[in-house]
Amino acid sequence: MEINLLTGFVATNVDDLKSDRSIRRVESSDKKVVLYFDELTSNETCVTLICAKEFPVTNVQNATISVYPYYDPSSRRVESYGAPRGLGQNEVCSECPQCCDQDPGKG
């Protein structure tokens, strides 16, 4: 399972995932977390990846989660997800007031 992180977010519980018995191996970088399982069946497998906002980003775009057999990546299933409502939907001016056009007489 390959989880691409939303821009401006970082995974905070990667070490906890390493102790999950259903997960064989965990790899992580700044932009994604990859989980390896011994097998995936038709039964639901639930994994909780906790992410925190590391720095402000406006108009955060959706990211993807891919699930595929290690030896057959062509049978990949991809789904997208987005930031929870209110996170990552800020306007540029609220995150970076100096970036917005301002009346020089007011500054």
C-alpha positions in Angstrom: 0.0 0.0 0.0 1.5 3.3 -1.1 0.1 6.4 0.6 1.2 9.7 -1.0 0.9 12.5 1.6 -0.9 15.8 1.1 1.4 18.7 0.5 2.3 20.4 3.8 1.5 17.3 5.9 3.8 14.8 7.6 3.1 11.3 8.9 3.5 11.2 12.7 2.9 7.6 13.7 5.2 5.6 11.3 6.9 4.0 14.3 3.6 2.8 15.6 2.8 1.2 12.2 6.1 -0.8 12.4 4.8 -2.6 15.5 1.4 -3.5 13.8 1.5 -7.3 13.3 -0.5 -7.2 10.1 2.2 -5.0 8.5 5.4 -6.7 7.4 7.5 -3.7 6.6 7.2 0.2 6.6 9.1 2.6 4.4 8.6 6.4 4.7 9.9 9.6 3.2 8.8 13.2 3.3 6.2 12.6 0.6 4.9 9.0 1.1 4.5 6.0 3.3 4.7 2.5 1.9 3.3 -0.5 3.8 4.0 -4.1 2.9 1.6 -6.9 4.0 2.1 -10.6 3.8 -1.3 -10.8 2.2 -4.4 -8.9 1.5 -7.7 -10.8 1.4 -11.3 -9.9 0.7 -11.6 -9.1 4.5 -11.2 -5.4 5.3 -7.8 -4.3 6.5 -7.8 -1.1 8.4 -4.6 1.0 8.9 -4.6 4.4 10.7 -2.0 6.8 9.4 -1.9 10.0 11.5 -0.7 13.1 9.7 -0.1 16.6 11.0 0.1 19.9 9.2 3.8 20.7 9.0 3.6 24.0 7.2 0.7 26.1 5.7 -0.3 25.4 2.1 -3.2 26.9 0.3 -5.5 24.9 -2.0 -4.1 21.6 -1.0 -4.7 19.1 -3.9 -5.9 15.5 -3.4 -3.3 12.8 -3.0 -3.5 9.1 -3.8 -3.4 5.7 -2.1 -2.4 2.7 -4.2 -2.8 -0.9 -3.3 -1.2 -3.6 -5.5 0.4 -7.0 -5.2 4.2 -6.6 -4.9 4.9 -8.9 -7.9 2.1 -7.6 -10.1 2.0 -3.7 -9.9 -0.1 -3.7 -13.1 -3.1 -4.7 -11.1 -2.9 -1.5 -9.0 -6.0 0.0 -7.5 -5.8 3.8 -6.9 -8.0 6.0 -4.9 -7.7 9.7 -4.1 -8.3 11.5 -0.8 -8.2 15.1 0.4 -7.6 17.1 3.5 -10.4 17.2 6.0 -12.7 20.2 5.6 -11.1 23.3 6.8 -7.5 22.0 6.6 -5.6 23.1 3.5 -8.4 25.3 2.2 -7.0 28.6 3.4 -6.7 31.6 1.2 -3.2 32.9 0.2 -3.8 36.1 2.1 -4.7 34.4 5.3 -1.4 32.3 5.2 0.9 35.0 3.7 -0.4 38.5 4.1 2.8 40.0 2.8 2.2 38.0 -0.5 -1.0 39.9 -1.2 -1.3 43.3 -2.8 -1.6 45.8 0.0 -2.1 49.6 0.0 1.4 50.9 0.7 -0.1 53.6 2.9 -1.6 51.0 5.2 1.5 48.8 5.7 
